[in-house]
Each structure stands twice: as C-alpha cells, then as structure tokens.
Amino acid sequence: MNPFVRLPLSNLESLRTGFISGSLKYDITKNALTGAGAPINDVDELVGFISTRGYSHETLAAMIEAIIETRRHAIDVSLSQTLVVTGPTTSQPENLKTGARFIQVVEHAKRELMLATFALYQGDRILEPIHTAMSNNPNLEVTLILNIPRKYGDRTSSEEIIDAARQEFAKNWPWPQLPKVWYFPESLNLNSSDRASMHAKFVIADEERCFITSANFTEAAQKKNIEVGVELSNSLEPKVLSQYFKRLMCEGRLARFL
C-alpha cells in the first residue's frame, strides 16, 4: 500500500512543498523527509516505498497533489486542526514549521487573503509569497492589518507617526502592486492609559482556512523562535474571524493606512 495515503493532510502539504521547492527537491533521505514534515514513525516506510520505485521529486510532488485533491473533495468534511510549532529540534521533529504553514495558507487563497501582525521586519522576505500570489492572481483581494505603535512618552502627532510608518512599510513592501493596509487608531492614543495594540497574528484564506499563531511577520519568528499556532479548516472559525475584522473596518474601529 502507498504509505503517503495514510498521512495527515497537513503533513502531505508540507511534503509537497519540500518536493517542489525545498530540500526534497535535491535529496530524498530520512532526515530530509522528517525535516520536510514526514512523521518520524512513517519515515522508514516512506523511504522504502520511494527507493523501490525510483520516483523523481516531480513525480512524488504530483502524486501527493493528487492525494491532497482527493482528500479535499471527499464527502467527509470534519473539522481539521493542525498544531504548528517552530523551535529547537527535538527527538520527535514531526511538527510543521511556522514559515512553511504561512506559505501554504497564502497559496490556498483564490479570492481573498487577510493577514494581521503585531511586528513586521524584513517584510521583503516574509511578504514575498503574498506578492507572488497577487502577481499570479490579479483578482486576489489582499488585506493586511498592522500595528502602528506610539513609543512611551512620545508626544509626536499621530499624523507624523503614520507618515513615518508609511515610509517604513515601503521598505517592507518594495513592489508596485499594494495590498489594502489597515491599522488600529487606538495604538496612537496620546493618553497611555487609553492606548491599545493590534496584537493579533493570523492569516485567513477565502474565509475557509485560517492560521492563528504567536509568530510575528519577522524572519526570526517564522523560522527560529519558539512559536506555537494552530490552523483551522472545514469549520466556521475562519469566516467568523474574518467577519469580525471586516466589521471593525466598517465601523471605523480600524483605519485605512494605504
């Protein structure tokens, strides 16, 4: 029996990415399979299956894609929950990495993509998959919600802080096609006791699939820090979360930045 068909959907998606553009494109070993998302208890059987058939990485990627599509069109649409952990490697490194999951949820979006982060650094690297998705699909509507902070004791006008934030965002988003960018005005309140932050971190694709995470949009958070998140699909949560933030926009609780 093909051992890939028994793997959870989240592991299959991670392995597909590995065969297409990751380490598995060059080296199909036990360590490479485990690092790309294969459960450690299944890796020996996977290596045996691949070696006896001599499949190329292109064939394996296509095979996994076929399994994924079959799963998605199955009658059983029960709730799917995937734990996503980034951190030091342990003796059971089967958890999926934050950066890989972020890219997979972005690539899922066909109609709309909503993202939120508290911190953004080296955005030209972190946000490149979003730019790629917008370039490949000009009809994709992308909404990005940012935190624009006022430092403690800073009496600079909100307008000046926002202008400086726009200049900083231009460094993080160096491409001409822009997403819709929003911020939380209460983060700029002059009265520190009334000030609040936009601290949420998430990605929502088509109100069908959401990844809620502790990780900010920084390279360290996506790849090195200890971060924990969960992806939800086949449930109401992605739509509920998306609709909440859309209501904040409509009711003026979030303001347009770009």
C-alpha positions as a LaTeX table, in Angstrom:
\begin{tabular}{lrrr}
\hline
Residue & $x$ (\AA) & $y$ (\AA) & $z$ (\AA) \\
\hline
Met1 & 0.00 & 0.00 & 0.00 \\
Asn2 & 1.16 & 3.53 & $-0.75$ \\
Pro3 & 2.20 & 4.91 & 2.69 \\
Phe4 & 1.55 & 8.51 & 1.60 \\
Val5 & $-2.22$ & 7.94 & 1.54 \\
Arg6 & $-2.24$ & 7.38 & 5.32 \\
Leu7 & $-0.52$ & 10.64 & 6.18 \\
Pro8 & $-2.49$ & 13.60 & 7.59 \\
Leu9 & $-3.29$ & 16.36 & 5.11 \\
Ser10 & $-1.02$ & 18.84 & 6.89 \\
Asn11 & 1.99 & 16.50 & 6.53 \\
Leu12 & 1.20 & 15.88 & 2.87 \\
Glu13 & 1.07 & 19.60 & 2.11 \\
Ser14 & 4.40 & 20.17 & 3.82 \\
Leu15 & 6.00 & 17.28 & 1.92 \\
Arg16 & 4.60 & 18.56 & $-1.36$ \\
Thr17 & 6.28 & 21.91 & $-0.71$ \\
Gly18 & 9.51 & 20.07 & 0.09 \\
Phe19 & 9.45 & 18.14 & $-3.20$ \\
Ile20 & 8.59 & 21.24 & $-5.25$ \\
Ser21 & 10.89 & 23.88 & $-3.78$ \\
Gly22 & 12.50 & 22.56 & $-0.60$ \\
Ser23 & 15.26 & 20.19 & 0.40 \\
Leu24 & 13.49 & 17.11 & $-1.01$ \\
Lys25 & 13.97 & 18.51 & $-4.49$ \\
Tyr26 & 17.65 & 17.64 & $-4.16$ \\
Asp27 & 17.99 & 14.90 & $-1.56$ \\
Ile28 & 15.34 & 12.31 & $-0.57$ \\
Thr29 & 16.71 & 10.91 & 2.69 \\
Lys30 & 15.22 & 10.04 & 6.07 \\
Asn31 & 16.45 & 13.29 & 7.59 \\
Ala32 & 15.20 & 15.35 & 4.64 \\
Leu33 & 11.77 & 13.70 & 4.76 \\
Thr34 & 11.47 & 14.23 & 8.52 \\
Gly35 & 12.61 & 17.83 & 8.23 \\
Ala36 & 10.04 & 18.46 & 5.50 \\
Gly37 & 7.14 & 17.18 & 7.58 \\
Ala38 & 7.06 & 13.38 & 7.40 \\
Pro39 & 6.02 & 11.78 & 10.72 \\
Ile40 & 9.06 & 10.12 & 12.25 \\
Asn41 & 7.20 & 6.81 & 12.74 \\
Asp42 & 6.45 & 6.59 & 8.99 \\
Val43 & 9.72 & 7.76 & 7.50 \\
Asp44 & 11.31 & 4.29 & 7.09 \\
Glu45 & 8.31 & 3.03 & 5.13 \\
Leu46 & 8.28 & 6.19 & 3.00 \\
Val47 & 11.96 & 5.80 & 2.13 \\
Gly48 & 11.42 & 2.14 & 1.21 \\
Phe49 & 8.43 & 2.98 & $-0.97$ \\
Ile50 & 10.34 & 5.73 & $-2.82$ \\
Ser51 & 13.57 & 3.76 & $-3.28$ \\
Thr52 & 11.90 & 0.63 & $-4.69$ \\
Arg53 & 10.07 & 2.67 & $-7.31$ \\
Gly54 & 12.73 & 5.22 & $-8.17$ \\
Tyr55 & 10.25 & 8.09 & $-8.35$ \\
Ser56 & 11.64 & 11.56 & $-9.10$ \\
His57 & 10.80 & 14.52 & $-6.90$ \\
Glu58 & 8.46 & 15.82 & $-9.65$ \\
Thr59 & 6.54 & 12.53 & $-9.73$ \\
Leu60 & 6.28 & 12.45 & $-5.94$ \\
Ala61 & 5.03 & 16.03 & $-5.82$ \\
Ala62 & 2.37 & 15.21 & $-8.44$ \\
Met63 & 1.34 & 12.05 & $-6.59$ \\
Ile64 & 0.97 & 13.92 & $-3.29$ \\
Glu65 & $-1.01$ & 16.66 & $-5.03$ \\
Ala66 & $-3.42$ & 14.01 & $-6.34$ \\
Ile67 & $-3.87$ & 12.57 & $-2.84$ \\
Ile68 & $-4.48$ & 16.04 & $-1.42$ \\
Glu69 & $-7.09$ & 16.90 & $-4.05$ \\
Thr70 & $-8.86$ & 13.58 & $-3.48$ \\
Arg71 & $-8.99$ & 14.30 & 0.26 \\
Arg72 & $-10.36$ & 17.79 & $-0.26$ \\
His73 & $-13.17$ & 16.54 & $-2.45$ \\
Ala74 & $-14.11$ & 13.69 & $-0.15$ \\
Ile75 & $-17.56$ & 13.65 & 1.46 \\
Asp76 & $-16.09$ & 13.78 & 4.98 \\
Val77 & $-15.53$ & 17.45 & 5.78 \\
Ser78 & $-14.91$ & 17.09 & 9.51 \\
Leu79 & $-13.03$ & 19.79 & 11.37 \\
Ser80 & $-9.32$ & 19.82 & 10.60 \\
Gln81 & $-6.96$ & 21.15 & 13.28 \\
Thr82 & $-3.21$ & 21.29 & 12.83 \\
Leu83 & $-0.72$ & 22.24 & 15.53 \\
Val84 & 2.16 & 24.32 & 14.15 \\
Val85 & 5.33 & 24.67 & 16.22 \\
Thr86 & 8.64 & 26.34 & 15.47 \\
Gly87 & 11.58 & 25.89 & 17.82 \\
Pro88 & 14.66 & 23.81 & 18.60 \\
Thr89 & 14.67 & 20.31 & 17.13 \\
Thr90 & 13.69 & 17.50 & 19.48 \\
Ser91 & 13.72 & 13.72 & 19.21 \\
Gln92 & 10.28 & 13.93 & 17.52 \\
Pro93 & 10.61 & 16.70 & 14.91 \\
Glu94 & 7.34 & 16.00 & 13.12 \\
Asn95 & 5.76 & 19.38 & 13.91 \\
Leu96 & 5.38 & 21.66 & 10.92 \\
Lys97 & 7.35 & 24.88 & 10.75 \\
Thr98 & 5.59 & 28.23 & 11.02 \\
Gly99 & 7.07 & 29.66 & 7.82 \\
Ala100 & 6.00 & 26.66 & 5.72 \\
Arg101 & 2.45 & 26.77 & 7.07 \\
Phe102 & 2.24 & 30.53 & 6.43 \\
Ile103 & 3.16 & 30.00 & 2.77 \\
Gln104 & 0.72 & 27.10 & 2.34 \\
Val105 & $-2.23$ & 29.11 & 3.67 \\
Val106 & $-1.29$ & 32.06 & 1.44 \\
Glu107 & $-1.14$ & 29.76 & $-1.59$ \\
His108 & $-4.61$ & 28.41 & $-0.76$ \\
Ala109 & $-6.28$ & 31.80 & $-1.30$ \\
Lys110 & $-8.14$ & 32.22 & $-4.58$ \\
Arg111 & $-10.45$ & 35.15 & $-3.75$ \\
Glu112 & $-9.27$ & 36.98 & $-0.65$ \\
Leu113 & $-6.44$ & 36.91 & 1.83 \\
Met114 & $-6.48$ & 38.67 & 5.20 \\
Leu115 & $-3.36$ & 38.90 & 7.36 \\
Ala116 & $-2.53$ & 40.58 & 10.67 \\
Thr117 & 0.69 & 41.08 & 12.58 \\
Phe118 & 1.95 & 43.00 & 15.58 \\
Ala119 & 5.52 & 43.35 & 14.25 \\
Leu120 & 6.87 & 43.45 & 10.71 \\
Tyr121 & 10.57 & 43.23 & 9.92 \\
Gln122 & 12.38 & 42.29 & 6.70 \\
Gly123 & 8.98 & 42.22 & 5.03 \\
Asp124 & 10.54 & 41.98 & 1.58 \\
Arg125 & 11.36 & 38.38 & 2.55 \\
Ile126 & 8.38 & 37.47 & 4.71 \\
Leu127 & 5.75 & 39.06 & 2.47 \\
Glu128 & 7.17 & 37.87 & $-0.85$ \\
Pro129 & 4.74 & 34.88 & $-1.04$ \\
Ile130 & 1.86 & 37.39 & $-0.80$ \\
His131 & 3.31 & 39.48 & $-3.60$ \\
Thr132 & 3.71 & 36.30 & $-5.68$ \\
Ala133 & 0.08 & 35.33 & $-5.03$ \\
Met134 & $-1.11$ & 38.80 & $-6.09$ \\
Ser135 & 1.02 & 38.66 & $-9.24$ \\
Asn136 & $-0.30$ & 35.21 & $-10.17$ \\
Asn137 & $-3.90$ & 36.16 & $-9.41$ \\
Pro138 & $-4.69$ & 39.85 & $-10.15$ \\
Asn139 & $-8.21$ & 39.35 & $-8.75$ \\
Leu140 & $-6.94$ & 38.30 & $-5.33$ \\
Glu141 & $-8.00$ & 40.85 & $-2.70$ \\
Val142 & $-5.34$ & 41.17 & $-0.01$ \\
Thr143 & $-5.92$ & 42.95 & 3.30 \\
Leu144 & $-3.05$ & 43.49 & 5.74 \\
Ile145 & $-3.65$ & 44.73 & 9.30 \\
Leu146 & $-0.66$ & 46.25 & 11.08 \\
Asn147 & 0.18 & 47.65 & 14.49 \\
Ile148 & 1.49 & 51.24 & 14.38 \\
Pro149 & 2.86 & 51.91 & 17.87 \\
Arg150 & 3.45 & 55.10 & 19.80 \\
Lys151 & 6.53 & 54.79 & 21.99 \\
Tyr152 & 6.20 & 55.53 & 25.68 \\
Gly153 & 6.42 & 59.27 & 26.33 \\
Asp154 & 6.32 & 60.15 & 22.60 \\
Arg155 & 4.18 & 63.27 & 22.02 \\
Thr156 & 4.67 & 63.30 & 18.24 \\
Ser157 & 1.43 & 63.87 & 16.33 \\
Ser158 & $-0.36$ & 60.77 & 15.11 \\
Glu159 & $-0.11$ & 62.07 & 11.53 \\
Glu160 & 3.69 & 62.23 & 11.74 \\
Ile161 & 3.90 & 58.73 & 13.18 \\
Ile162 & 1.66 & 57.39 & 10.41 \\
Asp163 & 3.73 & 59.15 & 7.72 \\
Ala164 & 6.90 & 57.59 & 9.15 \\
Ala165 & 5.18 & 54.20 & 9.24 \\
Arg166 & 4.25 & 54.55 & 5.55 \\
Gln167 & 7.90 & 55.19 & 4.69 \\
Glu168 & 8.93 & 52.15 & 6.72 \\
Phe169 & 6.27 & 50.00 & 5.07 \\
Ala170 & 7.65 & 50.96 & 1.64 \\
Lys171 & 10.88 & 49.20 & 2.68 \\
Asn172 & 8.96 & 46.10 & 3.74 \\
Trp173 & 6.81 & 46.08 & 0.58 \\
Pro174 & 9.07 & 47.08 & $-2.36$ \\
Trp175 & 6.61 & 46.06 & $-5.08$ \\
Pro176 & 4.29 & 48.41 & $-7.04$ \\
Gln177 & 1.05 & 46.45 & $-6.52$ \\
Leu178 & $-0.12$ & 47.23 & $-2.98$ \\
Pro179 & $-2.46$ & 45.37 & $-0.63$ \\
Lys180 & $-5.11$ & 47.20 & 1.38 \\
Val181 & $-3.41$ & 48.11 & 4.65 \\
Trp182 & $-5.23$ & 48.98 & 7.90 \\
Tyr183 & $-4.20$ & 49.89 & 11.45 \\
Phe184 & $-5.75$ & 50.26 & 14.93 \\
Pro185 & $-6.00$ & 54.03 & 15.74 \\
Glu186 & $-6.14$ & 53.38 & 19.49 \\
Ser187 & $-2.49$ & 52.31 & 19.34 \\
Leu188 & $-1.64$ & 56.01 & 18.80 \\
Asn189 & $-3.68$ & 57.45 & 21.66 \\
Leu190 & $-1.70$ & 60.18 & 23.48 \\
Asn191 & $-3.13$ & 59.03 & 26.79 \\
Ser192 & $-1.14$ & 55.89 & 27.68 \\
Ser193 & $-3.95$ & 54.56 & 29.88 \\
Asp194 & $-6.27$ & 54.51 & 26.83 \\
Arg195 & $-3.67$ & 53.20 & 24.38 \\
Ala196 & $-4.07$ & 49.66 & 22.98 \\
Ser197 & $-2.22$ & 47.47 & 20.47 \\
Met198 & $-3.23$ & 45.47 & 17.42 \\
His199 & $-1.57$ & 42.32 & 18.77 \\
Ala200 & $-3.26$ & 39.61 & 16.68 \\
Lys201 & $-1.23$ & 37.41 & 14.32 \\
Phe202 & $-3.10$ & 35.38 & 11.73 \\
Val203 & $-3.62$ & 34.50 & 8.06 \\
Ile204 & $-7.08$ & 33.79 & 6.60 \\
Ala205 & $-7.58$ & 32.40 & 3.09 \\
Asp206 & $-11.01$ & 32.73 & 1.42 \\
Glu207 & $-12.72$ & 32.58 & 4.85 \\
Glu208 & $-12.11$ & 28.81 & 4.61 \\
Arg209 & $-8.74$ & 28.30 & 6.21 \\
Cys210 & $-7.02$ & 30.26 & 8.98 \\
Phe211 & $-3.66$ & 30.05 & 10.68 \\
Ile212 & $-3.61$ & 31.73 & 14.11 \\
Thr213 & $-0.11$ & 32.00 & 15.57 \\
Ser214 & 2.07 & 33.64 & 18.18 \\
Ala215 & 4.58 & 34.42 & 15.40 \\
Asn216 & 5.00 & 37.95 & 14.07 \\
Phe217 & 5.90 & 38.64 & 10.45 \\
Thr218 & 9.64 & 38.53 & 11.06 \\
Glu219 & 12.21 & 36.06 & 9.82 \\
Ala220 & 13.16 & 35.08 & 13.38 \\
Ala221 & 9.54 & 34.37 & 14.31 \\
Gln222 & 8.84 & 32.41 & 11.14 \\
Lys223 & 11.96 & 30.24 & 11.33 \\
Lys224 & 13.90 & 30.38 & 14.64 \\
Asn225 & 11.86 & 31.47 & 17.66 \\
Ile226 & 9.77 & 29.11 & 19.75 \\
Glu227 & 6.32 & 29.87 & 18.34 \\
Val228 & 3.03 & 27.99 & 18.62 \\
Gly229 & $-0.04$ & 28.23 & 16.43 \\
Val230 & $-2.97$ & 26.30 & 15.07 \\
Glu231 & $-4.50$ & 26.03 & 11.61 \\
Leu232 & $-8.26$ & 25.54 & 11.33 \\
Ser233 & $-10.20$ & 24.48 & 8.26 \\
Asn234 & $-13.57$ & 22.88 & 7.47 \\
Ser235 & $-15.09$ & 24.92 & 10.32 \\
Leu236 & $-16.80$ & 28.24 & 10.96 \\
Glu237 & $-13.82$ & 29.85 & 12.69 \\
Pro238 & $-12.06$ & 31.25 & 9.57 \\
Lys239 & $-15.23$ & 33.04 & 8.46 \\
Val240 & $-16.09$ & 34.25 & 11.97 \\
Leu241 & $-12.60$ & 35.71 & 12.43 \\
Ser242 & $-12.62$ & 37.35 & 9.01 \\
Gln243 & $-16.07$ & 38.86 & 9.54 \\
Tyr244 & $-15.07$ & 40.29 & 12.94 \\
Phe245 & $-12.21$ & 42.27 & 11.42 \\
Lys246 & $-14.36$ & 43.36 & 8.48 \\
Arg247 & $-16.89$ & 44.75 & 10.96 \\
Leu248 & $-14.10$ & 46.66 & 12.72 \\
Met249 & $-13.24$ & 48.24 & 9.37 \\
Cys250 & $-16.84$ & 49.10 & 8.51 \\
Glu251 & $-17.47$ & 50.59 & 11.95 \\
Gly252 & $-14.31$ & 52.72 & 11.90 \\
Arg253 & $-12.50$ & 50.85 & 14.68 \\
Leu254 & $-9.74$ & 50.08 & 12.19 \\
Ala255 & $-8.50$ & 52.85 & 9.86 \\
Arg256 & $-7.11$ & 52.65 & 6.32 \\
Phe257 & $-3.34$ & 53.10 & 6.15 \\
Leu258 & $-2.78$ & 52.51 & 2.43 \\
\hline
\end{tabular}
